[in-house]
């Protein structure tokens, strides 16, 4: 059943519709999506030609309605944006979590100043990043990544295996050319890198994936009833919902006219079939129950989220990825515990021989 809400014909009404749809999102992505809608509205409110941004906002309004209707792939995409796996927050986490640490005391500051003065080349953007930390995450991501991850890390992360030592004439590379190749290599790595989350957010995401969080994180708010006008003015026409006329069937192909009520587009357009038999139920819609949200969204995002810690003794970085270890043997039920009476955790049942089996 499509939403019985008038089509927003002004930018302010469109802005209110998007904020209303954001209130029905899960708690994991609701604050970030709401803040992005507000920031984009403020940025685009004073442009000279807002038609492009209005068209883009209509697209994202349909996207939000499709995700709230139960489209799992679109809901997963919104949660990826909120957790910093894709989009703007991924770049923000990269700047905050992977930047070079400032000197902690005056002695280290003097060492950095002497090192900067001794370098012949001018400082560039590589010095603003913590390369050891980036290298540790990239190596770990290359071995842990799955096929459904939003970014695939390249296999060769070590620049010594990527950057050649000689040019095509057999001569050693110049310092400037070697530095440019090094910057291009780390730019390619940073483009594919999944930045770590802070400890608090990582623990909260793990609790959501294990099902230990509050029940409100797994339930979407119920949609509020649409207000109905008491009196319908006579001047109001049905121009907002354009109907298909016989001229459209003559001048346009049928596949273009029926594209909106196809199974793949139903969740975006909310159009109903004119034929009662129709094309069938929309593709991709699911009932987003607690188990589906936990396994299909939270657990998947937690597996692609790293946590980085530094060893105080060696100074090396250790990367921990989310995800539970698979249990080879399932836990027995209560009625099956009678077969394990008398067996402690340290003892193992003796292996029966062939004669004892007989």
Secondary structure, 3 states (H helix, E strand, C coil): CCCCCCCCCCHHHHHHHHHHHHCCCCHHHHHHHHHHHHHHHHHHCCCCCCHHHHHHHHHHHHHHHHHHHCEHHHHHHHHHHHCCCCCHHHHHHHHHHCECCCCCCHHHHHHHHHHHHHCCCCCCHHHHECHHHHHHHHHHHHHHCCCCCCCCCCCCCCHHHHCCCECCCCCECCHHHHHHHHHHHHHHHHHHCCCCCCHHHHHHHHHHHHCCCCHHHHCCCCCCCCCCCCCCCCCCCCCCCCCCCHHHHHHCCHHHHCCCCCCCCHHHHCCCCCCCCCCCCCCCECCCCHHHHHHHHHHHHHHCCEEEEECCCCCCEEEEECCCCCCCCCCCCHHHHHHHCCCCCCCCCCCCCHHHHC
